[in-house]
Amino acid sequence: MSTQGDIQDDILIIGGGPVGATLALALAGSGLSVTVLEARTKGDIPDDERALALSYGSRLILQRLGVWQQLDVRATAITTIHVSQKERWGRAMIEARESGQPALGYVLPYSVLSSVLAQAMDAAPGIEVLHGAQVSGVATTQTHGSAQFDLAGQPASRAAALLALADGGRLLESIAGMQRHIRDYGQSAVIAHVESELAHGHVAYERFTPDGPVALLPDGERGFALVWTAAPERAQTLCGLPAPEFLEQLGRHFGERVGRFTAVAGRAVFPLKLSRTSPLTSQRLVAIGNAAQTLHPVAGQGFNLGLRDAWTLAQLARNTPRERIGEQAMLAQYSRLRRADRAGGIGFTDFLATAFATDFPGLASIRGLGIGALDLMAPAKSFLSRKMSFGARG
């Protein structure tokens, strides 16, 4: 291996999860030299059955990468989103046909997406993947960036014109000038897979309650991916309840729109925070995906924002002269390209997470009026579905 000062790659991607793999696949065949440092060993796909909500725009990205056909067989389409308030009036139905789309989004197990993308990345032309690379730090100069890592028990380093940080933000504290701003919502999410008495009909439910939103996303033949927001102590209690009691409490909390809940599996609890990295870039380095932002799961925007980060960076790199990769002008252009989409996704999600979790007197009626008005305004619903599908440029 060359010394740290030798530039071995045009782009070094730190993290081979779905966002890092998307970036790598979008760069395949570009003529650029790309290496991915992936902590997991080859074939070691996380046993993670969490459901991801993919927007229609994310489906189009995955189609362009040539992997959607493999994912489609495991994906459950969302054709309608039902929005309501618990024990308050106001209801809206957002339908894919109103926007001329086959679906508003899709629900897919994280492990399936990770597996398909990892296999495609390993087979992609011009992409080198170093499996089992445990990155300990990064450093940058005016001419290149480098990563230090352990590989098969031996210390190693790799240098590139540009470092793309797709590791979820684990290394951010070691990067001068980049800060992670965290807002704790004071809530946790109980996630699980639940089965119901009635078929889902490809309808996703977003129900706002005084405790926070509860979402049911169609997942499989009759099931739903559940995201139930509650106070941290309450969430832990719910997670530990016997299944019959959990299902009974979920029924009381959500209502009877899908009938009785009959089974639950895979319960887990996650604290809910808004995390934003500022600035997005540093010398010879850019943060993408969860390293750039982590959002509240309401509206399912976080992961889709990360995929658009990767796609935008890849297209910019393809259109930048090779000798200019990683220079300040390119990084400034990336920040400009992502500004509106990122601000819109963060702002919209934060608004829903806070405004609809507040139960001040009279506010529920105002929210109900807004939801009801949305249901009567087809252009507004079409506009909202496009933004949820494609981001700021939708």
C-alpha positions, 0 to 999 in steps of 0.5 A: 500500500502506498504511503499516506501522502500518495493519492490512491483514489479520486473518492474515498467513501467511509461507510458502505451502508445503503447511502455509501453504497448508493454513492459508490454505485452511482459512480460506477463506470464513471472512470473515477477511482473509488474505494469504499471502507466498510466496517462489516466483513463481506457477506455480513449483512445486519440482521435488522428487520426495521422497515424503511419508508422509501419515497417514489423518488428513491425508487427512481434512484434505485432503478437507475442503479439497476437494483430496483428489480431485486428490491421490488419483490420485497417492497410494499407499495404505499398508494394512499396516506391517511392523515388524522388526529386522535379524538379530533376532527380533520382528516386528509387522504393523499393518493398517488393517482392525484400526482400521476404516480404509481405509488407515493412510496414503498416499505422495505426491510433495512436488511433487504436493501442493505444486502442488495446494495452491498452485493451490487457494490461488490460487483460494480466496475471500478469500485474497490471495497475494503471489507472489515476496515475499522476506520479510526480517524481522518485527516485532510490537507489542501491537496487530499484527505486520508483515512486511518483504519485497521484491516485484518489486524494491521494498521493501514491508510488510504488517501483520496482527492475527496473523502465522503463521510457516510458512516452515520457521523461517528467520526465527526468529532475528529473533524475540525470546523464541522459541528453536529447540532442536536435537538432532543425531542424528549420522546422515543419511538417504539418500532415493531411489525404488527398484524391486523384483522383487516388488510392494509389495502396499501394505505399508510396511516399517520395519526397525530396524538397528544403523545406524538405521532403514530404511524402504520406503514403497509408491510407485507401481505397484511402487516404494518410497520409501526412507529409509535411515539411516546415519552421515553419511560412510556416507550420502554414500558410498552416495549416490555409488555406482554404481546396481548397487552401491547396490542390491546393498548395499541388498539386503544391508542390508534383506533379501529381503522384496521380492525383489531391488532392480532400479532406483534414482532420485533419491538425496539425503542429508539430515542428521537432527535434532530441532528444537523451537521454544519457546515456540510463540507470541510477541506477535502471532505463532505458528509452525507446521509446520517452523517449530515442529518438525522430526522424524526421518523414522522413523514419518513424523510430522513433516509430519502434525504440521504439517498438524494445526498449520495445521488447529487454528489455522484452526479456532481463528481461525474461532471467535475473535471477529475483534477478538480475533484474535492476542491473548494469550488466543488464542495461549495457547489455541493452545499448549494445544490443540497441547501433547499432540499435539506432545509425543506426536509428538516423544516417540514419534519421538525414542524410535524414533530413539534406542532402536532405533538402540542396540545394547547387549548384551541390548537387541535381545532386549528390543526384539524382545520388545516388537515380538513382544508388540505383534503379539499385542495387537490393541487395542494395535495399533489404539491405535498406528495411531489415534495415528499417524493422528490424533495425541494425540486419535486 
